[in-house]
Every structure is written in structure tokens, then in C-alpha cells.
Amino acid sequence: MNQWETKISAEEPSSSQPAAIENPTPSVQSVDLRIWATTGIDIALSCLERVQPTLIRTAELFRDDQMRANAFLFHCIEGLERFIEAMAITKTAVPLDLQKIPTDVGTLAGTERELMQILKDMLALQEAKRYEDLADKVEYELITNIHVWVKTLKKIA
């Protein structure tokens, strides 16, 4: 199992909370959760907005220069991990029920499940060295999914 696969398989929405949030001391918990309650959505949005241009470039590179594309993809995955972690903490701090938050295509919970599936599919395509399909997955599915997140989170914020 490579490093990327380990990260994706470990990124279940409910289990991606850092230890500091899962088992904080009472005073740290209340302070941390208040901070995340007021800034969590903005932090998550910031993570997505930073990763979007790199995803577009990654899709382009997978069509031309797979070695450079893999390096870009690694950075994108790191940015998406930060986003997933920020959302997990924010869901705890606010609390947010993603099942009740509508998007243009369903609910935010559905968008979250779709994101996890897209990431798993991308891993399979990368391992199979199906770079053209991977470029399509990034360009047409991942970027679209992120657009739904950004639009919805901006409404919430």
C-alpha cells in the first residue's frame, strides 16, 4: 500500500479528526471548538480555493508529462487532506449535519461521499497508469465536486 493509498483509505469523514479534538482537556476543547466554530468554514474554503488551480494544472499535466503530474497530484492530495480534516473538525465544533445541507446536486453529505469515491477511483487509475482517465477524473469529477463544496460552503459562511 503506497503513501497516497494509505492517506485516502484512512480519510473517512467521521474518523479524520485529530487526536487533540477527540481527546482534549476540557479547557482546550472548549477554546478549540469555539475557534473552529467561528473559523472552520473559512479554513475549509481556503483549503479548497488554494488547491483548485493546482488541480487544473495537474489534469493538464497528466495528458502531457505524467512524472510532473504525479508530483502536482501529491500536493493536491495534501491540500484535500487539510480540507477533509478542517471539515471534520468544523462538523464537530458547529455541529453541522451534512445530510440537511442542500446543494445544487443533492446534499452536502452526498457530495462528501462522492469526494471520497473520486479519490479512491483516482488512486486506482494512478496505480493502473491510466493517466488520460485520471486527467478526466480530476478535470470533470473532482473539480466539479470541489466547485459544489465551495459554492455551498460560501452560502453557509
Secondary structure by P-SEA (a helix, b strand, c coil): ccaaaaaaaacccccccccccccccaaaaaaaaaaaaacaaaaaaaaaaaaaaaaaaaaaaaaccaaaaaaaaaaaaaaaaaaaaaaaaaaaaccccccccccccccaaaaaaaaaaaaaaaaaaaaacaaaaaaaaaaccaaaaaaaaaaaaaaac
